[in-house]
Each structure stands twice: as C-alpha cells, then as structure tokens.
Amino acid sequence: MSAVTIYLLLLKATVTSFAGMGSLPQIQQDFVQTHRLITDEQLSQAVLVGRATPGPMGAYVVAVGYFAAGWPGAIAGWLAMITPAALAIPLLAVVQR
C-alpha cells in the first residue's frame, strides 16, 4: 500500500479523535481488520513505542506507519499526526475575523 494511502487512513483516525489514544479503535479497524497491513501484535508494539518515548500520546501513529510501510510509512504517520494541529492555526485566524 502506498504511503499516501497510509497517510490518508492515519489522517482519518487522527482528525476524528480528540485525544492521543482516541484514534486507536479507528487505526485497529483500518490497519488490522480491513486492510491487514499490520497484526494485532504490531499494533500493541506501536502503542508501547508511543507510550515509552517522550512526546505526545498520539506518537504511536508514527510507529503504526513504520510497521505498515517502513520509513515512508513512518513519515506518513508523522505527517498525519501533525496535520490537524497545523490546520488549526489558519482555521483560528479565519474564525477570529
């Protein structure tokens, strides 16, 4: 599966959740059950990596991308993790006007 598709799947999960681990059920549905890109064990390992490293709670998304597609997947996961926050800044400027 392409890195763009992985980005879009992870973006869907991060945009529709309001907390770091809130995207976990959507990622489990898309990556483990529907597309079978990773296993349940790999998802557990990704959550462990995300919890063990410093940074935001949702950082496990990067590890999910890595398990799904290597380094391109990790970059897609990182972009999916930061996109909602990056889009919030211009949105706030529009709302303030």
Secondary structure, DSSP 8 states (H G I E B T S, - for coil): --HHHHHHHHHHHHHT-SSGGGGHHHHIIIIIIIS--S-HHHHHHHHHHHHHSSS-GGGHHHHHHHHHHHHHHHHHHHHHHHHHHHHHHHHHHHHH-
